[in-house]
Amino acid sequence: MPRIKSKKVRKITLKSVVLIALAAVLTGEVLITAQTIYSIKESTRPASLTLTRIVDANCFTCTTIGSLSDPITSNQNIKVDNLQTLEFSSLDAKALIMKYSITKIPAVIVTGEFKKDNIVSLWGSMNGRMLQDAVVLEANPPYIDATSSKEVGLVSVTYLVDPSCTVCFNISSVTALFEQQGMKVANTTTLDYSSSEGQKDIADYNVQRIPAVIYSNDVNSYPQVHQVISSLNATERNGSFAFHAINPPYLDLAQNKVVGLVSAVLLNDSACTNCYDVNQHLQILQRFGVTTVNITRYDVNSTEGQGLVTKYNIKEVPTLLISPDVKYYQSLNTVWSPVGTVESDGWYVFRNASVMGTYRNITSS
């Protein structure tokens, strides 16, 4: 009998061990599942943040505080628990400016769960400065310099122009491009280059072409614009920058004449009905920004046409001849050598008709 009892005990004990092991496994799975659910909930839970905004109510042209705070308050991954706005001149604002080394107003200080995974990329997209206990967001220009209390980023623009040159390069288009990149213009002044003020600016900034433009030193607060201006070999005087026309036509002060006014001669063969359209050359010149002020058309069999064939040893028609002022168009000159020649009198002659389409070789027919 004792042996039978012992077997029963062993069976019960083995069963208990199995049940305990199974329970342990199930408990572990439950814990893992619970932890996973918690992690998912935690990763998707909105971050709790406190925003402290510092503004200067007297700066009506400054970047709005909303441009800094709206992307935060409207973010679905963020819950703003506390939002306060401090005036730049207040003691509390001054203390925070010193603590976080803030240089531009308006600014936003973000505290709380700003390092949470589901929002941390936001600060990089907003050019935020990540600190140990906060993220600091500072305004793009125009803004108030926190040290000097002066407004920065409103650019004064002065144009030097020749009123008689109606086809000269429109230099205000450069300013328009800079404005698209965020530059703010406070005021513009247009001066006749021959006026006493215009002549003074020409001398001060060593301007060699008209039109030209002068930007006040506030342009330095726009890094991208400043980089472009520097690449244009602008002249700097006391923080202001001047540069002259980039593309012709413009008034060359050394020559005292407008350069870049181009005449084009189109030489065609009316007998070649399947030859390419010679007017395509005008479209190409336009794409290269060439200003054509005079366009002449000759048939190759005309007296004028034969004269051009003889003078420039032309072998293929249709073709194009361009006056010497086209030399001022850098973009066209970089691609000219494979398709044409520059003659001793400065005229450009197109000689690779095959790249345009069907043509006639007038030396073999």
TORBAKOL-990582 format. One record per residue (C-alpha): residue number from 1; chain; residue in one letter; x, y, z. Coordinates in Angstrom, 1 decimal. Layout:
N
REC   num   cadena   residuo        u        v        w
REC   NUM        A         A        X        Y        Z
...
END
This chain:
365
REC   num   cadena   residuo        u        v        w
REC     1        A         M      0.0      0.0      0.0
REC     2        A         P      2.7      2.6      0.8
REC     3        A         R      4.2      2.1     -2.7
REC     4        A         I      0.8      2.8     -4.4
REC     5        A         K      0.4      6.0     -2.4
REC     6        A         S      3.9      7.1     -3.4
REC     7        A         K      3.1      6.6     -7.1
REC     8        A         K      0.0      8.8     -6.8
REC     9        A         V      1.9     11.5     -5.1
REC    10        A         R      4.5     11.5     -7.8
REC    11        A         K      1.8     11.8    -10.5
REC    12        A         I      0.2     14.7     -8.7
REC    13        A         T      3.6     16.4     -8.3
REC    14        A         L      4.5     16.0    -12.0
REC    15        A         K      1.1     17.4    -13.0
REC    16        A         S      1.6     20.4    -10.8
REC    17        A         V      5.0     21.1    -12.2
REC    18        A         V      3.6     21.0    -15.8
REC    19        A         L      0.7     23.4    -14.7
REC    20        A         I      3.1     25.7    -13.0
REC    21        A         A      5.4     25.8    -16.1
REC    22        A         L      2.5     26.4    -18.4
REC    23        A         A      1.2     29.2    -16.1
REC    24        A         A      4.7     30.8    -16.1
REC    25        A         V      4.8     30.7    -19.9
REC    26        A         L      1.3     32.2    -20.2
REC    27        A         T      2.2     34.8    -17.6
REC    28        A         G      5.3     35.8    -19.5
REC    29        A         E      3.3     36.1    -22.7
REC    30        A         V      0.7     38.2    -21.0
REC    31        A         L      3.5     40.5    -19.6
REC    32        A         I      5.2     40.7    -23.0
REC    33        A         T      1.8     41.5    -24.7
REC    34        A         A      1.0     44.1    -22.0
REC    35        A         Q      4.4     45.7    -22.4
REC    36        A         T      4.0     45.8    -26.2
REC    37        A         I      0.6     47.4    -25.9
REC    38        A         Y      2.0     49.9    -23.5
REC    39        A         S      4.9     50.7    -25.8
REC    40        A         I      2.6     51.2    -28.7
REC    41        A         K      0.3     53.4    -26.7
REC    42        A         E      3.3     55.4    -25.3
REC    43        A         S      4.8     55.9    -28.7
REC    44        A         T      1.6     57.3    -30.1
REC    45        A         R      0.6     59.3    -27.1
REC    46        A         P      0.8     63.0    -27.7
REC    47        A         A      3.8     64.7    -26.0
REC    48        A         S      2.9     67.0    -23.2
REC    49        A         L      4.6     70.3    -23.7
REC    50        A         T      4.9     73.8    -22.2
REC    51        A         L      5.4     76.7    -24.6
REC    52        A         T      6.8     80.1    -23.5
REC    53        A         R      6.6     82.7    -26.3
REC    54        A         I      8.7     85.9    -26.1
REC    55        A         V      7.5     88.8    -28.3
REC    56        A         D      8.0     92.5    -28.9
REC    57        A         A      4.5     94.0    -29.3
REC    58        A         N      6.1     97.2    -30.8
REC    59        A         C      7.6     95.4    -33.8
REC    60        A         F      4.9     95.4    -36.4
REC    61        A         T      7.1     94.2    -39.2
REC    62        A         C      8.8     91.3    -37.3
REC    63        A         T      8.2     87.7    -38.2
REC    64        A         T      4.9     86.7    -36.5
REC    65        A         I      5.1     84.5    -33.4
REC    66        A         G      2.6     82.2    -35.0
REC    67        A         S      5.1     81.1    -37.6
REC    68        A         L      7.0     79.6    -34.7
REC    69        A         S      4.2     78.3    -32.4
REC    70        A         D      1.5     77.3    -34.9
REC    71        A         P      3.4     74.2    -36.3
REC    72        A         I      3.6     73.0    -32.7
REC    73        A         T      0.1     73.7    -31.4
REC    74        A         S     -1.4     72.2    -34.6
REC    75        A         N      0.6     69.0    -34.5
REC    76        A         Q     -1.5     66.0    -33.6
REC    77        A         N      1.4     64.4    -31.8
REC    78        A         I      1.6     67.3    -29.3
REC    79        A         K     -0.6     68.3    -26.4
REC    80        A         V      0.2     71.8    -25.1
REC    81        A         D     -0.5     71.8    -21.4
REC    82        A         N      0.6     75.4    -20.8
REC    83        A         L      1.1     78.3    -23.2
REC    84        A         Q      2.3     81.7    -22.0
REC    85        A         T      3.4     84.8    -23.8
REC    86        A         L      6.0     87.2    -22.3
REC    87        A         E      6.8     90.7    -23.5
REC    88        A         F     10.5     91.1    -24.6
REC    89        A         S     11.0     94.0    -22.1
REC    90        A         S      9.8     92.1    -19.1
REC    91        A         L     12.1     90.8    -16.4
REC    92        A         D     10.9     87.2    -16.8
REC    93        A         A     11.6     87.4    -20.6
REC    94        A         K     15.1     88.9    -19.9
REC    95        A         A     15.9     86.0    -17.5
REC    96        A         L     14.9     83.4    -20.1
REC    97        A         I     16.8     85.2    -22.9
REC    98        A         M     19.9     85.1    -20.7
REC    99        A         K     19.4     81.5    -19.6
REC   100        A         Y     18.9     80.1    -23.1
REC   101        A         S     21.2     82.5    -25.0
REC   102        A         I     18.4     83.8    -27.2
REC   103        A         T     19.5     86.3    -29.8
REC   104        A         K     16.4     86.8    -31.9
REC   105        A         I     12.9     87.9    -30.9
REC   106        A         P     10.2     86.6    -31.3
REC   107        A         A     11.3     83.2    -29.9
REC   108        A         V      9.6     80.1    -28.4
REC   109        A         I     11.0     78.0    -25.6
REC   110        A         V      9.6     74.4    -25.5
REC   111        A         T      9.9     72.3    -22.4
REC   112        A         G      8.3     69.1    -21.2
REC   113        A         E      8.4     65.9    -23.3
REC   114        A         F     10.2     67.6    -26.3
REC   115        A         K     12.5     64.6    -26.7
REC   116        A         K      9.6     62.1    -27.3
REC   117        A         D     10.3     60.0    -30.4
REC   118        A         N      7.1     60.9    -32.3
REC   119        A         I      7.9     64.7    -32.3
REC   120        A         V     11.7     65.0    -32.1
REC   121        A         S     12.1     65.3    -35.9
REC   122        A         L      9.9     68.4    -35.8
REC   123        A         W     12.6     70.5    -34.1
REC   124        A         G     15.1     69.8    -36.9
REC   125        A         S     12.6     70.8    -39.6
REC   126        A         M     12.0     74.1    -37.7
REC   127        A         N     15.8     74.7    -37.2
REC   128        A         G     15.3     74.4    -33.4
REC   129        A         R     18.2     74.5    -31.0
REC   130        A         M     18.1     71.4    -28.9
REC   131        A         L     19.3     71.9    -25.3
REC   132        A         Q     19.3     69.6    -22.3
REC   133        A         D     16.1     71.0    -20.8
REC   134        A         A     14.4     72.8    -23.7
REC   135        A         V     14.2     73.4    -27.4
REC   136        A         V     14.6     77.0    -28.5
REC   137        A         L     13.1     78.3    -31.7
REC   138        A         E     14.1     81.8    -32.9
REC   139        A         A     12.5     83.9    -35.7
REC   140        A         N     13.8     84.3    -39.2
REC   141        A         P     14.3     88.0    -40.2
REC   142        A         P     12.9     90.5    -39.7
REC   143        A         Y     13.4     90.2    -36.0
REC   144        A         I     14.5     92.2    -32.9
REC   145        A         D     18.1     91.7    -31.9
REC   146        A         A     17.9     90.6    -28.3
REC   147        A         T     21.1     92.4    -27.4
REC   148        A         S     20.7     95.7    -29.2
REC   149        A         S     16.9     95.8    -29.2
REC   150        A         K     17.1     96.9    -32.9
REC   151        A         E     15.1     95.5    -35.7
REC   152        A         V     17.1     93.4    -38.2
REC   153        A         G     16.3     92.2    -41.7
REC   154        A         L     14.5     95.0    -43.4
REC   155        A         V     16.6     95.7    -46.5
REC   156        A         S     16.9     99.1    -48.2
REC   157        A         V     17.4     98.8    -52.0
REC   158        A         T     18.8    101.4    -54.3
REC   159        A         Y     18.7    100.9    -58.1
REC   160        A         L     21.1    102.8    -60.4
REC   161        A         V     19.6    102.9    -63.9
REC   162        A         D     19.9    104.5    -67.3
REC   163        A         P     16.3    105.7    -68.1
REC   164        A         S     17.1    105.9    -71.8
REC   165        A         C     17.9    102.2    -72.0
REC   166        A         T     14.5    100.6    -72.2
REC   167        A         V     15.8     97.2    -73.2
REC   168        A         C     18.5     97.0    -70.5
REC   169        A         F     18.6     94.1    -68.1
REC   170        A         N     15.8     94.4    -65.5
REC   171        A         I     17.8     94.2    -62.3
REC   172        A         S     14.8     94.4    -60.1
REC   173        A         S     14.1     90.8    -61.1
REC   174        A         V     17.1     89.8    -59.0
REC   175        A         T     15.5     91.5    -56.0
REC   176        A         A     12.2     89.6    -56.8
REC   177        A         L     14.1     86.3    -56.6
REC   178        A         F     15.6     87.2    -53.3
REC   179        A         E     12.2     88.1    -51.9
REC   180        A         Q     11.0     84.7    -52.9
REC   181        A         Q     13.8     83.3    -50.7
REC   182        A         G     12.4     85.3    -47.8
REC   183        A         M     14.3     88.7    -48.0
REC   184        A         K     12.1     91.6    -46.8
REC   185        A         V     12.5     94.9    -48.5
REC   186        A         A     11.8     98.0    -46.4
REC   187        A         N     12.1    100.6    -49.2
REC   188        A         T     13.4    101.1    -52.7
REC   189        A         T     15.1    104.1    -54.3
REC   190        A         T     15.7    104.5    -58.0
REC   191        A         L     18.5    106.9    -59.1
REC   192        A         D     19.5    108.0    -62.6
REC   193        A         Y     23.1    106.9    -62.9
REC   194        A         S     24.1    110.3    -64.2
REC   195        A         S     22.8    112.2    -61.2
REC   196        A         S     25.1    113.4    -58.5
REC   197        A         E     23.8    110.8    -56.1
REC   198        A         G     24.2    108.1    -58.7
REC   199        A         Q     27.7    109.1    -59.6
REC   200        A         K     28.7    109.1    -55.9
REC   201        A         D     27.4    105.5    -55.6
REC   202        A         I     29.2    104.4    -58.7
REC   203        A         A     32.4    105.8    -57.4
REC   204        A         D     31.9    104.4    -53.8
REC   205        A         Y     31.1    100.9    -55.0
REC   206        A         N     33.2    100.8    -58.2
REC   207        A         V     30.2    100.1    -60.4
REC   208        A         Q     31.2     99.2    -64.0
REC   209        A         R     27.8     98.4    -65.5
REC   210        A         I     24.3    100.0    -65.4
REC   211        A         P     21.8     99.0    -64.2
REC   212        A         A     23.2     98.2    -60.7
REC   213        A         V     21.7     97.6    -57.3
REC   214        A         I     22.8     98.3    -53.8
REC   215        A         Y     21.5     96.4    -50.8
REC   216        A         S     21.8     97.7    -47.2
REC   217        A         N     23.7     95.8    -44.6
REC   218        A         D     20.5     94.1    -43.4
REC   219        A         V     20.9     91.7    -46.3
REC   220        A         N     23.6     90.0    -44.2
REC   221        A         S     20.8     88.5    -42.0
REC   222        A         Y     19.7     86.3    -45.0
REC   223        A         P     22.5     83.7    -45.4
REC   224        A         Q     21.2     82.2    -48.7
REC   225        A         V     20.9     85.6    -50.3
REC   226        A         H     24.2     86.7    -48.9
REC   227        A         Q     25.8     83.6    -50.4
REC   228        A         V     24.4     84.4    -53.9
REC   229        A         I     25.4     88.0    -53.7
REC   230        A         S     29.0     87.0    -52.7
REC   231        A         S     29.1     84.7    -55.7
REC   232        A         L     28.3     87.6    -58.0
REC   233        A         N     31.5     89.4    -56.9
REC   234        A         A     29.5     92.1    -55.2
REC   235        A         T     31.4     95.1    -53.8
REC   236        A         E     31.0     95.7    -50.1
REC   237        A         R     31.1     99.0    -48.4
REC   238        A         N     30.3     99.3    -44.6
REC   239        A         G     28.2     96.1    -44.8
REC   240        A         S     26.2     97.2    -47.8
REC   241        A         F     26.6     95.3    -51.1
REC   242        A         A     26.5     96.5    -54.7
REC   243        A         F     26.6     94.6    -57.9
REC   244        A         H     25.8     95.4    -61.5
REC   245        A         A     23.8     93.8    -64.3
REC   246        A         I     24.4     90.1    -64.6
REC   247        A         N     23.2     89.7    -68.2
REC   248        A         P     23.2     92.1    -71.2
REC   249        A         P     22.0     94.4    -72.5
REC   250        A         Y     23.6     96.9    -70.1
REC   251        A         L     25.4    100.2    -70.2
REC   252        A         D     29.2     99.6    -70.1
REC   253        A         L     30.6    102.6    -68.3
REC   254        A         A     34.1    102.1    -69.6
REC   255        A         Q     32.9    102.1    -73.2
REC   256        A         N     30.1    104.6    -72.4
REC   257        A         K     27.7    102.6    -74.6
REC   258        A         V     25.0     99.9    -74.3
REC   259        A         V     26.3     96.5    -75.2
REC   260        A         G     24.4     93.3    -75.9
REC   261        A         L     22.1     94.6    -78.6
REC   262        A         V     22.2     91.9    -81.2
REC   263        A         S     21.4     91.9    -84.9
REC   264        A         A     20.5     88.5    -86.5
REC   265        A         V     20.6     87.6    -90.2
REC   266        A         L     18.6     84.5    -91.3
REC   267        A         L     19.9     83.0    -94.6
REC   268        A         N     17.3     80.7    -96.2
REC   269        A         D     16.8     78.8    -99.4
REC   270        A         S     13.3     79.2   -100.7
REC   271        A         A     13.9     76.4   -103.3
REC   272        A         C     14.5     73.9   -100.5
REC   273        A         T     10.9     73.2    -99.4
REC   274        A         N     11.8     70.4    -97.0
REC   275        A         C     14.7     72.2    -95.3
REC   276        A         Y     14.3     73.0    -91.6
REC   277        A         D     12.6     76.3    -90.6
REC   278        A         V     15.3     78.9    -90.2
REC   279        A         N     13.2     80.7    -87.6
REC   280        A         Q     14.1     78.0    -85.1
REC   281        A         H     17.3     79.9    -84.6
REC   282        A         L     15.4     82.9    -83.2
REC   283        A         Q     13.7     80.6    -80.7
REC   284        A         I     17.1     79.3    -79.6
REC   285        A         L     18.5     82.8    -79.2
REC   286        A         Q     15.6     83.7    -77.0
REC   287        A         R     16.2     80.7    -74.8
REC   288        A         F     19.7     81.9    -74.2
REC   289        A         G     18.4     85.3    -73.3
REC   290        A         V     19.8     87.1    -76.3
REC   291        A         T     18.2     90.4    -77.1
REC   292        A         T     17.7     90.8    -80.8
REC   293        A         V     17.0     94.3    -81.9
REC   294        A         N     17.2     93.8    -85.6
REC   295        A         I     16.3     90.7    -87.7
REC   296        A         T     17.1     90.5    -91.4
REC   297        A         R     16.1     87.7    -93.8
REC   298        A         Y     17.8     86.9    -97.1
REC   299        A         D     17.4     84.2    -99.6
REC   300        A         V     20.6     82.5   -100.5
REC   301        A         N     20.1     83.3   -104.2
REC   302        A         S     19.6     87.0   -103.6
REC   303        A         T     22.4     89.5   -104.2
REC   304        A         E     22.7     90.0   -100.4
REC   305        A         G     22.6     86.3    -99.8
REC   306        A         Q     25.3     85.6   -102.3
REC   307        A         G     27.4     88.3   -100.8
REC   308        A         L     27.2     86.6    -97.4
REC   309        A         V     28.0     83.2    -98.9
REC   310        A         T     31.2     84.6   -100.5
REC   311        A         K     32.3     86.7    -97.6
REC   312        A         Y     31.9     84.0    -94.9
REC   313        A         N     32.5     80.9    -97.1
REC   314        A         I     29.0     79.5    -96.2
REC   315        A         K     28.5     76.0    -97.5
REC   316        A         E     25.2     75.0    -95.8
REC   317        A         V     21.8     76.6    -95.7
REC   318        A         P     19.6     77.5    -93.9
REC   319        A         T     21.9     79.2    -91.5
REC   320        A         L     22.2     82.1    -89.0
REC   321        A         L     24.6     85.0    -88.6
REC   322        A         I     24.8     87.0    -85.4
REC   323        A         S     26.4     90.4    -84.8
REC   324        A         P     29.5     90.8    -82.6
REC   325        A         D     27.6     92.0    -79.5
REC   326        A         V     26.5     88.4    -78.9
REC   327        A         K     30.0     88.0    -77.3
REC   328        A         Y     28.5     89.5    -74.2
REC   329        A         Y     26.2     86.5    -73.7
REC   330        A         Q     28.3     84.1    -71.8
REC   331        A         S     25.8     81.2    -71.8
REC   332        A         L     25.6     81.1    -75.6
REC   333        A         N     29.3     81.5    -76.0
REC   334        A         T     30.0     78.4    -73.9
REC   335        A         V     28.1     76.2    -76.5
REC   336        A         W     28.9     78.0    -79.7
REC   337        A         S     32.2     76.4    -80.8
REC   338        A         P     30.8     73.0    -81.7
REC   339        A         V     28.2     74.5    -84.0
REC   340        A         G     29.7     77.7    -85.4
REC   341        A         T     32.6     80.0    -85.9
REC   342        A         V     33.5     83.6    -84.9
REC   343        A         E     34.9     85.5    -87.9
REC   344        A         S     37.7     88.0    -88.0
REC   345        A         D     35.1     90.9    -88.0
REC   346        A         G     33.4     89.5    -84.9
REC   347        A         W     30.3     88.1    -86.6
REC   348        A         Y     29.1     84.6    -85.5
REC   349        A         V     28.3     82.2    -88.3
REC   350        A         F     26.3     79.0    -87.7
REC   351        A         R     27.8     76.1    -89.6
REC   352        A         N     26.5     72.8    -88.3
REC   353        A         A     23.1     72.7    -90.0
REC   354        A         S     22.8     68.9    -89.6
REC   355        A         V     21.9     69.4    -85.9
REC   356        A         M     18.8     71.4    -86.9
REC   357        A         G     17.4     69.0    -89.5
REC   358        A         T     17.2     68.8    -93.3
REC   359        A         Y     19.5     71.3    -95.1
REC   360        A         R     21.2     71.9    -98.5
REC   361        A         N     24.9     71.8    -99.2
REC   362        A         I     25.2     74.7   -101.7
REC   363        A         T     28.7     73.7   -102.8
REC   364        A         S     27.6     70.3   -104.2
REC   365        A         S     24.4     71.3   -106.0
END
